[in-house]
Amino acid sequence: MAKTTLILISFVTALAAAVGNGRGTNPAQSPAPSPGEASQKGSTSQERGVMVTIATVGSFLEPPTDRYKVGDQIPVTINMTNTTTAPQYVCLSSDLYQDLPKLTRNGELVPFMNWQSYERLNAQRNHVCQEQNLPEMILLKPNEPKKVDWFVLVDSGTSTGAEAWYDALPPGKYELTIQRRLGCCDGPMIESNKINFEVVP
């Protein structure tokens, strides 16, 4: 089933339950490389002709916000802009494989939750992306920003089942950036813009 259908089903289910949304994708997808590997294989947006822009938003993908309370779900949207003069395709695959967040709190790196670290390692060993992933290609027209994806950085205190990257965040000021893979299972990653948000008691 295409990812867009999974997103729609997850979103409708979440709305009916009046809780934060979950993505509903298979957790055992192939992982993104480690930060060191990503930086070695990374490309700039100028080199690839694609600009990646992220934004933190409210639950149910509500308007952008940069302030959350402890226990709130923190969704992140991903926009892409093709900065060339010719249309090009990018892949929509699994968060676990395609996105590599880097989150810092007051300048200190925040580690991924244990579940994510385990799933990334397991998927890498078993080459899950090539065997089980169902990618989808998205057309980017020249100079037209397009919302192509989203993920849950932190799930809410009342778990929604979303495949979050981090455990509940304590109060503090945070900075987030991601590296995003343009291909489905391999290839270079490009770095997004940096955004800031705050978690309050």
CORZI-V242362 format. One record per residue. N is the residue number from 1. SS is DSSP state (H for helix, E for strand, L for the rest). D_FIRST is the distance of its C-alpha to the first C-alpha in Angstrom with 2 decimals. Layout:
BEGIN
n->N ss->SS d_first->D_FIRST
n->N ss->SS d_first->D_FIRST
END
This chain:
BEGIN
n->1 ss->L d_first->0.00
n->2 ss->L d_first->3.76
n->3 ss->H d_first->6.46
n->4 ss->H d_first->8.39
n->5 ss->H d_first->6.71
n->6 ss->H d_first->7.08
n->7 ss->H d_first->10.44
n->8 ss->H d_first->11.43
n->9 ss->H d_first->10.99
n->10 ss->H d_first->12.86
n->11 ss->H d_first->15.37
n->12 ss->H d_first->16.21
n->13 ss->H d_first->16.63
n->14 ss->H d_first->18.83
n->15 ss->H d_first->20.86
n->16 ss->H d_first->21.55
n->17 ss->H d_first->22.77
n->18 ss->L d_first->24.80
n->19 ss->L d_first->23.86
n->20 ss->L d_first->22.40
n->21 ss->L d_first->18.72
n->22 ss->L d_first->16.43
n->23 ss->L d_first->13.40
n->24 ss->L d_first->11.38
n->25 ss->L d_first->10.06
n->26 ss->L d_first->11.18
n->27 ss->L d_first->14.93
n->28 ss->L d_first->15.69
n->29 ss->L d_first->14.61
n->30 ss->L d_first->17.37
n->31 ss->L d_first->20.07
n->32 ss->L d_first->21.95
n->33 ss->L d_first->25.50
n->34 ss->L d_first->28.42
n->35 ss->H d_first->30.26
n->36 ss->H d_first->32.82
n->37 ss->H d_first->30.44
n->38 ss->H d_first->28.64
n->39 ss->H d_first->32.00
n->40 ss->H d_first->33.03
n->41 ss->H d_first->29.99
n->42 ss->L d_first->29.66
n->43 ss->E d_first->30.44
n->44 ss->L d_first->31.81
n->45 ss->H d_first->30.21
n->46 ss->H d_first->33.13
n->47 ss->H d_first->32.44
n->48 ss->H d_first->28.78
n->49 ss->L d_first->29.31
n->50 ss->E d_first->26.64
n->51 ss->E d_first->27.63
n->52 ss->E d_first->25.49
n->53 ss->E d_first->26.58
n->54 ss->E d_first->25.64
n->55 ss->E d_first->26.84
n->56 ss->E d_first->27.03
n->57 ss->E d_first->26.26
n->58 ss->L d_first->26.83
n->59 ss->H d_first->24.56
n->60 ss->H d_first->21.86
n->61 ss->H d_first->22.02
n->62 ss->L d_first->25.51
n->63 ss->L d_first->28.06
n->64 ss->E d_first->28.98
n->65 ss->L d_first->31.36
n->66 ss->L d_first->33.22
n->67 ss->E d_first->34.60
n->68 ss->E d_first->33.13
n->69 ss->E d_first->34.76
n->70 ss->L d_first->34.45
n->71 ss->L d_first->31.52
n->72 ss->L d_first->29.56
n->73 ss->L d_first->25.93
n->74 ss->E d_first->25.78
n->75 ss->E d_first->22.68
n->76 ss->E d_first->22.82
n->77 ss->E d_first->21.45
n->78 ss->E d_first->21.17
n->79 ss->E d_first->22.54
n->80 ss->E d_first->23.07
n->81 ss->E d_first->25.86
n->82 ss->E d_first->26.49
n->83 ss->L d_first->30.25
n->84 ss->L d_first->30.91
n->85 ss->L d_first->31.93
n->86 ss->L d_first->29.16
n->87 ss->L d_first->25.44
n->88 ss->E d_first->23.21
n->89 ss->E d_first->19.62
n->90 ss->E d_first->18.28
n->91 ss->E d_first->15.15
n->92 ss->E d_first->12.71
n->93 ss->L d_first->11.81
n->94 ss->L d_first->12.80
n->95 ss->H d_first->15.91
n->96 ss->H d_first->17.46
n->97 ss->H d_first->17.63
n->98 ss->H d_first->18.01
n->99 ss->E d_first->20.36
n->100 ss->E d_first->23.72
n->101 ss->E d_first->25.64
n->102 ss->E d_first->29.41
n->103 ss->E d_first->31.01
n->104 ss->E d_first->34.76
n->105 ss->E d_first->36.97
n->106 ss->L d_first->40.49
n->107 ss->L d_first->40.08
n->108 ss->E d_first->38.89
n->109 ss->E d_first->35.53
n->110 ss->L d_first->33.28
n->111 ss->L d_first->31.57
n->112 ss->L d_first->27.90
n->113 ss->L d_first->27.46
n->114 ss->H d_first->27.89
n->115 ss->H d_first->24.37
n->116 ss->H d_first->22.93
n->117 ss->H d_first->25.63
n->118 ss->H d_first->24.93
n->119 ss->H d_first->21.16
n->120 ss->H d_first->21.86
n->121 ss->H d_first->24.54
n->122 ss->H d_first->22.62
n->123 ss->H d_first->19.66
n->124 ss->H d_first->22.27
n->125 ss->H d_first->24.17
n->126 ss->H d_first->21.34
n->127 ss->L d_first->19.69
n->128 ss->H d_first->16.24
n->129 ss->H d_first->14.89
n->130 ss->H d_first->15.86
n->131 ss->H d_first->14.71
n->132 ss->H d_first->11.49
n->133 ss->L d_first->10.16
n->134 ss->L d_first->7.30
n->135 ss->L d_first->9.52
n->136 ss->E d_first->9.91
n->137 ss->E d_first->13.50
n->138 ss->E d_first->15.46
n->139 ss->E d_first->18.82
n->140 ss->E d_first->21.78
n->141 ss->L d_first->24.79
n->142 ss->E d_first->28.20
n->143 ss->L d_first->29.51
n->144 ss->L d_first->26.94
n->145 ss->L d_first->25.60
n->146 ss->E d_first->21.91
n->147 ss->E d_first->20.04
n->148 ss->E d_first->17.04
n->149 ss->E d_first->16.11
n->150 ss->E d_first->17.62
n->151 ss->E d_first->18.22
n->152 ss->E d_first->20.51
n->153 ss->E d_first->23.74
n->154 ss->E d_first->25.31
n->155 ss->L d_first->24.15
n->156 ss->L d_first->26.59
n->157 ss->L d_first->29.39
n->158 ss->L d_first->27.74
n->159 ss->L d_first->24.54
n->160 ss->L d_first->21.29
n->161 ss->L d_first->19.22
n->162 ss->L d_first->18.19
n->163 ss->L d_first->18.05
n->164 ss->L d_first->21.32
n->165 ss->L d_first->23.32
n->166 ss->E d_first->26.75
n->167 ss->L d_first->28.72
n->168 ss->L d_first->30.58
n->169 ss->L d_first->32.79
n->170 ss->L d_first->36.53
n->171 ss->L d_first->38.43
n->172 ss->E d_first->38.98
n->173 ss->E d_first->38.18
n->174 ss->E d_first->35.10
n->175 ss->E d_first->34.05
n->176 ss->E d_first->30.48
n->177 ss->E d_first->29.16
n->178 ss->E d_first->26.05
n->179 ss->E d_first->25.46
n->180 ss->E d_first->22.27
n->181 ss->E d_first->21.00
n->182 ss->L d_first->20.42
n->183 ss->L d_first->18.92
n->184 ss->L d_first->15.80
n->185 ss->L d_first->17.64
n->186 ss->L d_first->21.27
n->187 ss->L d_first->23.81
n->188 ss->L d_first->25.86
n->189 ss->E d_first->25.18
n->190 ss->E d_first->26.92
n->191 ss->E d_first->28.48
n->192 ss->L d_first->27.97
n->193 ss->L d_first->30.76
n->194 ss->L d_first->32.38
n->195 ss->E d_first->32.29
n->196 ss->E d_first->34.40
n->197 ss->E d_first->33.99
n->198 ss->E d_first->36.10
n->199 ss->E d_first->35.62
n->200 ss->E d_first->38.51
n->201 ss->L d_first->39.77
END
